Amino acid sequence: MSRLRVRHETRYVYGAPAAFSQHLLRLTPRDRADQKVISSELTVTPDPQELEWFEDGFGNRLGAATVYEPHDTLAIVAETVVERLPVPEILPGASMPWEDAAAAAAAPSGLAAALFAFPTRYTDADDAIEAYARRIFAPGRPVLEAARELCAAIHADFAYAPGATGADTVASASYAAREGVCQDFAHVMLAAMRALRLPCAYVSGYLRTIPPPGQARLIGADATHAWVSVWDPGLGWMQLDPTNDMEPGPDHVLAATGRDYADCAPVTGLVVGSGRQMLSVSVDVAAVDEAGVEIVPEPVAEAGAPESPLADSSDSPSGGSAATT
């Protein structure tokens, strides 16, 4: 088990006072089989006149913060401590043939999973993406085994290129360019799975990164992250991280799930005002002990040192989709 402390700060600076703002916040992880929320605190400055909490249709904890008074800046800080829990290992080769999994999702008993089997604006597959999936999903192949290979293929075939894509980049564009960031890697995998009508959910959260040998950890330099979760009717959901070709582990924290990024953006909203705005995001993920004291990673020798996993920094400008950098 590991315990992680996540601090996510979003700050807006407006060129002219905003008369009104309202933001939806998906910044509070929830208890799951693989994680337990130890503590969670959210601060909005200036104090919102309304702050309401509810659960969305995907089971995510969603906050709505509304400020009615004029304000030049808006700061949203979420601090959470999560304990990662061990879960039974899923053997991908023991999953059912992918054709049977697709048929199960189409049956009345698979209705809850079927929501994630159909394309969205971000994840509509073109012929090239479907062909890419079918090369891996041979007839009769276990669904999770093939999904694990698809995860590895995306990691191998695509370049991690911050700035190459934008907030509105769809899966077909990312696939054609063969580059992007974690949001794009996840959307391509979703599109490939859904081209075969296989349920696959978008997952947003955080990933702790470890600095290279000899370098100090930079406070606030961690990032939000995205991966996917694939469904087998008998074994349940298996999470896969195509950006890093891995199954999420003790350094991942799940914040929200949905059909694509639009369902899981950490912060979205609108502002009424005449000035331009500047957005800055800072994310810090650190391992801590039970007393909340940070655990400094053990130094790693230069020779053969593993590459630190990749994560993105994504958040949302008011009134639009999130920008991914």
N, C-alpha and C positions, 0 to 999 in steps of 0.2 A: 504494500500500500504506500501511497505517497500523498502528501498534503501540499497543495499549491495555493498561493495567494495571487489573485488577479486584480490589478488596478487598471481601469479603463477610463481615460479622461477625454472628453470631446469638448472643444471650445470654439465658439463662434464669436467673431468680432464684426460688428456691423458698421458700414460707412456712415449711416445715419440711424438715429434711434428707431428701433422696431416698435411698432404700436402693439403688436400681438404676435405670439408664437405658440405653436403647439407641436409637440414631438412625441412620437411613439418610441418606446425604449424596450429593446430586447437585450438587456444587459445583465439579467439575473438568472444564472443557471438554476436548474431544478434538480431535485433528487431523482436518481435513476438507479438501475441495478448496478451500474459501474461507477457511480459517484454519489457522494453525500455532501450536501451544502452545510458547512459548519457555521458560517456567518455570512451575512450579506447586508450591505448598506449602500444607499443611493443618495447623493446630494445634488440638488439643482440650485444654481445661483444665477439670477436672483430667485428668491423663493417663489415657486409657482402658486398661483391662486387656486389651482386645482391639480391634484396628483391622484389619479385613480389607477387601481390595479385590477387586472382581470386575466383570464386564461383564453388564449385564442383557440382556433379550431384545430391546431396541431398540438395542443397541450403546452405551449410555451407561456411563460409568465411575461405579461406585457404591461408596461406602464404607459400612462398618457399624462404628460406634464404640460400645463397650459399657463402662460404668463400673459396677463391682460394689460399690464402697465408698461409704459415705454422703457426700453432697455437697450444699452449699447453693446452689451456682451451677454453671452449665455454659456455657462459652464455646467457640464453634466459629468459627474464622477461616480463611478460604480466600483466598490471594493468588495470582493468576495473571497472567501476561503473555502476550498473544496477538497475533500478527501477522495482520492481515487481508490476504488474498491476492486478486488479481484473478481473475475467472472469466469465461468466454465469455458474452456476452450472449445471453439467450434471447428470441426474438421470439414473443410470445404468439400472434400471428396465424398463425404457421407450425405451431401445434400441431394435432392431429387433432380431428375433431368429437367433442363430448363424449360422444355416444352410443357411439362406437367406443372411447373411453377407458374407459367403464364396462364395455363388453363385454370389453375386454382385461384388466381387473382381475378379471373373473369367470372368465377362462380359466386353465388350469393354469400357464401362463408368468407370470401376473400375481399369483401367490399372495402374494408378499412385500408387494406394494402393497395387496392386497385386505384385509389386516389393518386398514388405515386407512379402509376404505370403509363400515364398519358403525358404527351409533350405539353410544354408551356412556351411562352414567347422566347424564353432564354434557351430552352432545351429541345426545340423542334429539330429532328434529325433530317438531313438531306440524304440523297442516295449514297454519297461517299461515307458518311458516318455509319449508315446501316450496313454497308459492305464491310467496313472495318470491324463491326461487331460480329458479323456472321462468319468472318474468317476464324474467330476465336470460339464462338458458340457452335461447335460442331453438333450434328444431330445426336441427341441422347446424352450430351455431356452434363455432369452435375452443375447446377446453376451457380453455386458459390465458388466452385473450382474455376469455372470459366470467368466469373467476375474477378477473381483474384488475378488471373492472367491478364484480363483487360486493364486492371489497375496498373500492373507492371508495364504493360505495353504503352499506356499513356505516359507513364513516367519516362520510359526510354525514348519515345518518339517525339515528345514535345520539349521545347526549350523553356526553362523558367526565365521569363523576361519581363521584369517590372517596367511598367510604362508602355508596353507594346499594345495593350488592350485598354479599354475604358469601361466605365460603369455599365454601359448599355451593350457591350459586346455579347453576341449570341454564340451558341455552341458551334454552328456551322462556320462562322467567321474565325473562331479560335482554331477549329480543326483545319481549315484551309491554310492558315498561317503557321500552324504547328508550333505555336508559342503562346505564352500568357502567364497568368499567375494562378493561385490556388482556386479562385472563383471559376476561372476558365477551365482548369483541369477537371473540376467537379462537374461543371455543366456539360463538358464533352462526354464524360462517363455516364451522366444521367441520360443524355440524348441517345447514346449507344444502347443502353439497357432498355430504355423506353421504346426504341425502334422495334424491339422484340416483344414489347408489352410486358416487360419484367419490372415489378415495383422496385424503385430505387429513390431514396429520399436525399435531399440536400441537408447537410449538417454544418452549422456555423459554431465557432467557439474560439478557443485559444490554444496556442502551442508554446510551451516553454522552449526557448532556444539557449544553447550553451555556447559561450564565447570561445573563439579559437584559443589554443594553448598560449599562455603568456599574456593574454589580454583580460582586462577587468570587465565584468558584466556591466553593460550600459543601462542605467535606469531609464525606463520608458521606451526602450528600443525593441521590445518584443512586439507581437502583432496579433491581430485577429487571424483566424484561419478557417478553411473550409474543406470538407471531405464529404463522403457519401455513406449511405447505409443501404445494404442490399437485402432483399427478403427471400427467405425460404419458408414454405408453409409449415414444415415440421420443425426446423431448427430456429426459426425466428429471424431477427435482423442481425446482420454482420456488417460492422463498420470497416471502411477501407479508405486510405488516404493516398490518392493517386499522385499528389504532388511529391510525396516522399516514398512512394511504393512500400507502404507499411500498413499494418493494422494499428489503429490508434491505441496508445498505451498510457503509461503513468504520467506522461508530459502533456497529454491532451485534456482539455476541459470543454465539455459540450455546453453550449449556451442555448441553441434553438435548432429546431428541425422544421422542414417545410418542403415545398415542391421545387423551389429554386431560391436564388439569392433574395428575390423580392419578398419572400415570406419570412426571411431571417435577418434582414439588415439590422445591425445593432441600433442605429438611430435613423429615423426618417421623420420628416415633418414639414411644416410650412411656416413662413414668416410674412407678416404684413408690414411693409416698409419700402422706402424709396432708394435706399443706399445699397451698395454692393456688400458682400460678406466675405470673410476669410475664415477658413476652417482648419483647425489643427487637431490631430489625434495623437494621444500618447498611450501606449499599452505596456504594462509591466507584469511579467509572470515570474514568480520566484517560488522555489521549494522552501517550505518552512516546517519547523517542528511543532509539537503540540502547544508550545508556549508562544508560537507566532514568530519565533526568531528565524531569520533566513538561514538556510543551509547553503553554504558556499560549495559549488561543484568541485569535485576532485580534479586537480590538474591532469591533463592528458598529455602524454608524450607526443612529440611532433611526428615521429615515425609511425605510420599506419594509423594516425588519428582519424576517427570517423568524421565524416562531414556532418555539420550541424543541420538538423532538419529545416526545411524552408517553410516560411509562413508569410502572410501578407499583412499589410495594414490597410483595413477597409473601414470606412464609415460613411455617413450620408450627409451631403449638404442639404440644407432645408429646402423642401419643396421639390426634391428629385431623388433619383436613385443614388446609391452610394458610389463614391469614387474609389477605385482600387488603384493602389500605387505599388 
